[in-house]
Amino acid sequence: MRAVPAMTADHFDQTLAAFQQRSPFRPFTVVLGSGARFEIDHPGALIFRDGVAVFLGPGGVPVIFDHEGVEQFVADLAGQPPP
């Protein structure tokens, strides 16, 4: 099995910025290499810099993730099988 190269810090930041700045904002999902996933449901609940991000989830629960741990960003879950 071939190893997938990690996302670069710059690509991570650029991708998050593009999703965060969509107008109107639409939620998107972050899928980690571990299989965990979570939905970014508000643009103001996300901060990132230099390949590291913090998402403040519902109830104030922080989720810290970085460019090395992200497998993919999913813009639209329509048609996707449930996890």
N, C-alpha and C positions, 0 to 999 in steps of 0.2 A: 504494500500500500504506500502510495506516494504522500509525503507530508505537504500540506497546503501552507504556503508562506503566510506569515502573520501580516495583517493589515498594517500599513505604515501609520505613524502618528499623524502625519499631514493628511493622508487620505481619510482617516478616522475623523479628524476635526472638520475637514471640508464636507464630508458626508453628513455629519450631525448638523452642521450649519445649514446645509441645503434643506434638510428635513425640518429643522426648527423654523426656518424663515418662509416656508411655503405659505402662500396666502390664497385662500384661508388655510389656517393650520389644520392638518389632518393627523390623527394619531398614527404612530408607526411602532413596529415591534423590533426589539433588539434580541438576537439569538446568540447565546454564548456557546463556545466550544464544548462546554459541559452538557449542553442540551437545555439548560435553563433559558427561559425567555420571559420578557416583560414588556409591557406596552408603555411607551412615552405618550401620556394623554394630555399634556399641557406644555406649551413651549417655554413658559416661565419656570417650570419645575426641573429644568435641565441646565447644567453648566459644564463646560469642558474647556480644556487647554492642554496642549502638548501631549495629546494621546490618552488623556485620562478624563473621565466624566463622572459626574454625580447627578443622579436623578432622585428627586424627592417624590416618592410615591404616595399614594393615598394613605392618609393617617400619619403623614410625616416620616414614613419609613425611607431612609436613604439607601440607594443602590449605587455602589461604586463599581465601575467597570472601565476597562482600558482597551487600547487598540490590539493588544496581544490576545485578549480573551474573546473578542467578538468574532463570531463565524459569519454572521450576515445581518443586514438591516432589511426588514420587510416592510414595504410601503403599503401594501394592500393585502389583507388576508383573505379576500374573497376568492373562493375556489381552492383554498389551501386545506388539506386534511387537518383535523384537530390533533394537537400534540399527544 
